[in-house]
């Protein structure tokens, strides 16, 4: 009986000890996570700064570390290669672009107007000299990064097309663009715009406004087609 009476108390003590240990582990992991996040953000920010300054997507690890004020050990603690870091930089840039596009689209009065703002927002990446310099390395390296990191780059593309797809779905629902296929058309528009951006950024030519207007009209005319009888 005495042994039986002690068993619950022992179990409670063990449970209490586990809880304390668990909290300690959580605190330790939390500190390590915060430190890791801070270092990663410094590396990503440094890589982006070097890329913008040089206009190339191939900064050396030493240049990145010098910009970040970190060591080789810190770099390889988080990234297996320079290109893995560049994918993280690309992802951050895409998130910023997606937020910018969504902001433009949110102010539109109709789904069609929102789609127009998506087109104009992407076109603006080649229309502003400063923006073009910052965007150029990522657009030109997209295919190379996609080959090495297909799922990561696909996820970046999905961030860009998500608000466009939503507007296409609404435009079809409202009868404004009854023939659109939101998923397929969003993908085709993404490929069209990225191909156009790549061409303009590759030759270093800032597109004239008339070219952007014609591109916009071309896309919207296709999206506004009637259903086939």
ZAGU-8598 format. One record per residue (C-alpha): residue number from 0; x, y, z. Coordinates in nm, 2 decimals. Each point is the difference from the previous one (the first is absolute). Last residue first. Layout:
<pt num="NUM" east="X" north="Y" up="Z"/>
...
# end
This chain:
<pt num="228" east="-2.09" north="3.03" up="-7.89"/>
<pt num="227" east="0.36" north="0.10" up="0.11"/>
<pt num="226" east="0.00" north="0.21" up="0.32"/>
<pt num="225" east="0.09" north="0.36" up="-0.07"/>
<pt num="224" east="0.35" north="0.14" up="0.02"/>
<pt num="223" east="0.08" north="0.23" up="0.28"/>
<pt num="222" east="0.32" north="-0.18" up="0.10"/>
<pt num="221" east="0.14" north="0.03" up="-0.34"/>
<pt num="220" east="-0.08" north="0.37" up="-0.03"/>
<pt num="219" east="0.15" north="0.05" up="0.34"/>
<pt num="218" east="0.33" north="-0.15" up="-0.09"/>
<pt num="217" east="0.05" north="0.20" up="-0.33"/>
<pt num="216" east="-0.12" north="0.32" up="0.16"/>
<pt num="215" east="0.25" north="-0.03" up="0.28"/>
<pt num="214" east="0.29" north="-0.07" up="-0.24"/>
<pt num="213" east="-0.11" north="0.29" up="-0.22"/>
<pt num="212" east="-0.01" north="0.23" up="0.30"/>
<pt num="211" east="0.34" north="-0.12" up="0.11"/>
<pt num="210" east="0.15" north="0.07" up="-0.34"/>
<pt num="209" east="-0.16" north="0.34" up="-0.01"/>
<pt num="208" east="0.16" north="0.08" up="0.33"/>
<pt num="207" east="0.35" north="-0.05" up="-0.13"/>
<pt num="206" east="0.20" north="-0.30" up="0.12"/>
<pt num="205" east="0.33" north="0.06" up="0.18"/>
<pt num="204" east="0.25" north="-0.18" up="-0.21"/>
<pt num="203" east="0.28" north="-0.20" up="0.18"/>
<pt num="202" east="-0.01" north="-0.28" up="-0.27"/>
<pt num="201" east="-0.04" north="-0.26" up="0.27"/>
<pt num="200" east="-0.24" north="0.20" up="0.21"/>
<pt num="199" east="-0.24" north="0.04" up="-0.29"/>
<pt num="198" east="0.02" north="-0.36" up="-0.11"/>
<pt num="197" east="-0.03" north="-0.13" up="0.36"/>
<pt num="196" east="-0.29" north="0.22" up="0.07"/>
<pt num="195" east="-0.19" north="-0.12" up="-0.31"/>
<pt num="194" east="0.07" north="-0.37" up="0.10"/>
<pt num="193" east="-0.11" north="0.07" up="0.35"/>
<pt num="192" east="-0.32" north="0.16" up="-0.12"/>
<pt num="191" east="-0.09" north="-0.28" up="-0.24"/>
<pt num="190" east="0.09" north="-0.27" up="0.25"/>
<pt num="189" east="-0.22" north="0.16" up="0.26"/>
<pt num="188" east="-0.28" north="0.06" up="-0.24"/>
<pt num="187" east="0.01" north="-0.36" up="-0.11"/>
<pt num="186" east="-0.01" north="-0.12" up="0.37"/>
<pt num="185" east="-0.29" north="0.23" up="0.08"/>
<pt num="184" east="-0.18" north="-0.12" up="-0.31"/>
<pt num="183" east="0.03" north="-0.36" up="0.10"/>
<pt num="182" east="-0.13" north="0.04" up="0.35"/>
<pt num="181" east="-0.27" north="0.26" up="-0.07"/>
<pt num="180" east="-0.13" north="-0.15" up="-0.32"/>
<pt num="179" east="-0.16" north="0.30" up="-0.16"/>
<pt num="178" east="-0.30" north="-0.01" up="-0.23"/>
<pt num="177" east="-0.24" north="0.21" up="0.20"/>
<pt num="176" east="0.22" north="0.31" up="0.05"/>
<pt num="175" east="-0.23" north="0.26" up="0.14"/>
<pt num="174" east="-0.27" north="-0.26" up="0.07"/>
<pt num="173" east="0.02" north="0.07" up="0.38"/>
<pt num="172" east="0.12" north="-0.36" up="0.07"/>
<pt num="171" east="0.25" north="0.02" up="-0.28"/>
<pt num="170" east="0.14" north="0.32" up="0.13"/>
<pt num="169" east="0.00" north="-0.14" up="0.36"/>
<pt num="168" east="0.21" north="-0.30" up="-0.11"/>
<pt num="167" east="0.24" north="0.22" up="-0.19"/>
<pt num="166" east="0.04" north="0.23" up="0.30"/>
<pt num="165" east="0.08" north="-0.30" up="0.22"/>
<pt num="164" east="0.25" north="-0.14" up="-0.26"/>
<pt num="163" east="0.18" north="0.34" up="-0.01"/>
<pt num="162" east="0.02" north="0.02" up="0.38"/>
<pt num="161" east="0.16" north="-0.35" up="0.01"/>
<pt num="160" east="0.23" north="0.05" up="-0.31"/>
<pt num="159" east="0.29" north="0.17" up="0.17"/>
<pt num="158" east="0.00" north="-0.23" up="0.31"/>
<pt num="157" east="-0.03" north="-0.30" up="-0.23"/>
<pt num="156" east="0.31" north="0.10" up="-0.19"/>
<pt num="155" east="0.19" north="0.00" up="0.33"/>
<pt num="154" east="-0.12" north="-0.34" up="0.09"/>
<pt num="153" east="0.11" north="-0.13" up="-0.34"/>
<pt num="152" east="0.34" north="0.15" up="0.07"/>
<pt num="151" east="0.03" north="-0.19" up="0.32"/>
<pt num="150" east="-0.13" north="-0.33" up="-0.15"/>
<pt num="149" east="0.24" north="0.02" up="-0.30"/>
<pt num="148" east="0.32" north="0.07" up="0.20"/>
<pt num="147" east="0.29" north="-0.08" up="-0.24"/>
<pt num="146" east="-0.18" north="0.04" up="-0.33"/>
<pt num="145" east="-0.22" north="0.28" up="0.13"/>
<pt num="144" east="0.32" north="0.19" up="0.11"/>
<pt num="143" east="0.13" north="-0.01" up="-0.35"/>
<pt num="142" east="-0.33" north="0.09" up="-0.16"/>
<pt num="141" east="-0.05" north="0.30" up="0.24"/>
<pt num="140" east="0.36" north="0.13" up="-0.04"/>
<pt num="139" east="-0.10" north="0.27" up="-0.25"/>
<pt num="138" east="-0.30" north="0.11" up="0.20"/>
<pt num="137" east="0.19" north="0.01" up="0.32"/>
<pt num="136" east="0.30" north="0.20" up="-0.13"/>
<pt num="135" east="-0.22" north="0.25" up="-0.18"/>
<pt num="134" east="-0.23" north="0.10" up="0.29"/>
<pt num="133" east="0.23" north="0.24" up="0.19"/>
<pt num="132" east="0.13" north="0.17" up="-0.32"/>
<pt num="131" east="-0.36" north="0.01" up="-0.14"/>
<pt num="130" east="-0.13" north="0.16" up="0.32"/>
<pt num="129" east="0.26" north="0.28" up="-0.02"/>
<pt num="128" east="-0.06" north="0.06" up="-0.37"/>
<pt num="127" east="-0.38" north="-0.01" up="0.04"/>
<pt num="126" east="-0.19" north="-0.16" up="-0.29"/>
<pt num="125" east="0.13" north="-0.36" up="0.04"/>
<pt num="124" east="-0.16" north="-0.07" up="0.33"/>
<pt num="123" east="-0.29" north="0.23" up="-0.10"/>
<pt num="122" east="-0.11" north="-0.27" up="-0.24"/>
<pt num="121" east="-0.08" north="-0.22" up="0.30"/>
<pt num="120" east="-0.22" north="0.26" up="0.16"/>
<pt num="119" east="-0.16" north="0.09" up="-0.33"/>
<pt num="118" east="-0.11" north="-0.36" up="-0.06"/>
<pt num="117" east="-0.13" north="-0.04" up="0.36"/>
<pt num="116" east="-0.17" north="0.34" up="-0.03"/>
<pt num="115" east="-0.18" north="-0.12" up="-0.31"/>
<pt num="114" east="-0.12" north="-0.31" up="0.18"/>
<pt num="113" east="-0.14" north="0.22" up="0.27"/>
<pt num="112" east="-0.18" north="0.21" up="-0.25"/>
<pt num="111" east="-0.16" north="-0.32" up="-0.15"/>
<pt num="110" east="-0.10" north="-0.11" up="0.35"/>
<pt num="109" east="-0.17" north="0.33" up="0.06"/>
<pt num="108" east="0.06" north="0.33" up="0.19"/>
<pt num="107" east="0.37" north="-0.05" up="0.06"/>
<pt num="106" east="0.16" north="0.11" up="0.33"/>
<pt num="105" east="0.07" north="-0.36" up="0.10"/>
<pt num="104" east="0.19" north="-0.06" up="-0.32"/>
<pt num="103" east="0.27" north="0.25" up="0.07"/>
<pt num="102" east="0.05" north="-0.14" up="0.35"/>
<pt num="101" east="0.00" north="-0.36" up="-0.12"/>
<pt num="100" east="0.27" north="0.09" up="-0.25"/>
<pt num="99" east="0.23" north="0.16" up="0.26"/>
<pt num="98" east="-0.06" north="-0.30" up="0.24"/>
<pt num="97" east="0.09" north="-0.24" up="-0.27"/>
<pt num="96" east="0.31" north="0.20" up="-0.08"/>
<pt num="95" east="0.11" north="-0.01" up="0.36"/>
<pt num="94" east="-0.06" north="-0.37" up="0.02"/>
<pt num="93" east="0.19" north="-0.04" up="-0.32"/>
<pt num="92" east="0.30" north="0.19" up="0.14"/>
<pt num="91" east="0.00" north="-0.22" up="0.31"/>
<pt num="90" east="-0.02" north="-0.32" up="-0.21"/>
<pt num="89" east="0.28" north="0.12" up="-0.23"/>
<pt num="88" east="0.23" north="0.06" up="0.30"/>
<pt num="87" east="-0.09" north="-0.35" up="0.14"/>
<pt num="86" east="0.08" north="-0.14" up="-0.34"/>
<pt num="85" east="0.33" north="0.19" up="0.00"/>
<pt num="84" east="0.09" north="-0.16" up="0.33"/>
<pt num="83" east="-0.04" north="-0.34" up="-0.15"/>
<pt num="82" east="0.21" north="0.12" up="-0.29"/>
<pt num="81" east="0.28" north="0.09" up="0.23"/>
<pt num="80" east="0.01" north="-0.35" up="0.14"/>
<pt num="79" east="-0.10" north="-0.22" up="0.29"/>
<pt num="78" east="-0.16" north="0.28" up="0.18"/>
<pt num="77" east="-0.07" north="0.06" up="0.38"/>
<pt num="76" east="0.31" north="-0.11" up="0.19"/>
<pt num="75" east="0.20" north="0.04" up="-0.32"/>
<pt num="74" east="-0.03" north="0.38" up="0.02"/>
<pt num="73" east="0.06" north="0.03" up="0.38"/>
<pt num="72" east="0.32" north="-0.21" up="-0.04"/>
<pt num="71" east="0.12" north="0.22" up="-0.28"/>
<pt num="70" east="-0.02" north="0.29" up="0.23"/>
<pt num="69" east="-0.24" north="0.30" up="0.03"/>
<pt num="68" east="0.03" north="0.38" up="-0.05"/>
<pt num="67" east="-0.30" north="-0.01" up="-0.24"/>
<pt num="66" east="0.17" north="0.19" up="-0.28"/>
<pt num="65" east="0.33" north="-0.18" up="0.05"/>
<pt num="64" east="-0.18" north="-0.33" up="0.01"/>
<pt num="63" east="-0.18" north="0.08" up="-0.33"/>
<pt num="62" east="0.33" north="0.11" up="-0.16"/>
<pt num="61" east="0.17" north="-0.32" up="0.12"/>
<pt num="60" east="-0.28" north="-0.22" up="-0.13"/>
<pt num="59" east="0.05" north="0.15" up="-0.34"/>
<pt num="58" east="-0.28" north="0.19" up="-0.17"/>
<pt num="57" east="-0.15" north="-0.18" up="-0.30"/>
<pt num="56" east="-0.34" north="0.16" up="-0.07"/>
<pt num="55" east="0.16" north="0.31" up="-0.15"/>
<pt num="54" east="-0.11" north="0.36" up="0.00"/>
<pt num="53" east="0.30" north="0.09" up="0.22"/>
<pt num="52" east="-0.17" north="0.22" up="0.26"/>
<pt num="51" east="-0.33" north="-0.17" up="-0.02"/>
<pt num="50" east="0.16" north="-0.35" up="0.03"/>
<pt num="49" east="0.22" north="0.11" up="0.29"/>
<pt num="48" east="-0.29" north="0.14" up="0.19"/>
<pt num="47" east="-0.21" north="-0.31" up="-0.07"/>
<pt num="46" east="0.28" north="-0.22" up="0.13"/>
<pt num="45" east="0.03" north="0.21" up="0.31"/>
<pt num="44" east="-0.37" north="-0.01" up="0.07"/>
<pt num="43" east="-0.01" north="-0.38" up="-0.04"/>
<pt num="42" east="0.30" north="-0.04" up="0.22"/>
<pt num="41" east="-0.13" north="0.23" up="0.27"/>
<pt num="40" east="-0.34" north="-0.17" up="-0.01"/>
<pt num="39" east="0.16" north="-0.34" up="0.04"/>
<pt num="38" east="0.21" north="0.12" up="0.30"/>
<pt num="37" east="-0.31" north="0.15" up="0.17"/>
<pt num="36" east="-0.21" north="-0.32" up="-0.07"/>
<pt num="35" east="0.28" north="-0.22" up="0.14"/>
<pt num="34" east="0.02" north="0.21" up="0.32"/>
<pt num="33" east="-0.38" north="-0.01" up="0.05"/>
<pt num="32" east="-0.01" north="-0.38" up="-0.07"/>
<pt num="31" east="0.28" north="-0.06" up="0.25"/>
<pt num="30" east="-0.17" north="0.21" up="0.26"/>
<pt num="29" east="-0.33" north="-0.18" up="-0.06"/>
<pt num="28" east="0.17" north="-0.34" up="0.01"/>
<pt num="27" east="0.15" north="0.08" up="0.34"/>
<pt num="26" east="-0.33" north="0.13" up="0.13"/>
<pt num="25" east="-0.19" north="-0.31" up="-0.13"/>
<pt num="24" east="0.26" north="-0.23" up="0.16"/>
<pt num="23" east="-0.04" north="0.18" up="0.33"/>
<pt num="22" east="-0.38" north="-0.03" up="-0.02"/>
<pt num="21" east="0.02" north="-0.37" up="-0.08"/>
<pt num="20" east="0.24" north="-0.06" up="0.29"/>
<pt num="19" east="-0.25" north="0.17" up="0.23"/>
<pt num="18" east="-0.28" north="-0.21" up="-0.14"/>
<pt num="17" east="0.20" north="-0.32" up="0.02"/>
<pt num="16" east="0.08" north="0.07" up="0.36"/>
<pt num="15" east="-0.37" north="0.05" up="0.08"/>
<pt num="14" east="-0.09" north="-0.32" up="-0.18"/>
<pt num="13" east="0.26" north="-0.19" up="0.19"/>
<pt num="12" east="-0.12" north="0.14" up="0.33"/>
<pt num="11" east="-0.36" north="-0.09" up="-0.09"/>
<pt num="10" east="0.11" north="-0.36" up="-0.09"/>
<pt num="9" east="0.18" north="-0.03" up="0.33"/>
<pt num="8" east="-0.30" north="0.12" up="0.19"/>
<pt num="7" east="-0.22" north="-0.25" up="-0.19"/>
<pt num="6" east="0.24" north="-0.29" up="0.08"/>
<pt num="5" east="0.04" north="0.08" up="0.37"/>
<pt num="4" east="-0.34" north="-0.14" up="0.11"/>
<pt num="3" east="0.06" north="-0.32" up="-0.19"/>
<pt num="2" east="0.33" north="-0.05" up="0.17"/>
<pt num="1" east="-0.16" north="0.05" up="0.34"/>
<pt num="0" east="-0.28" north="-0.24" up="-0.09"/>
# end
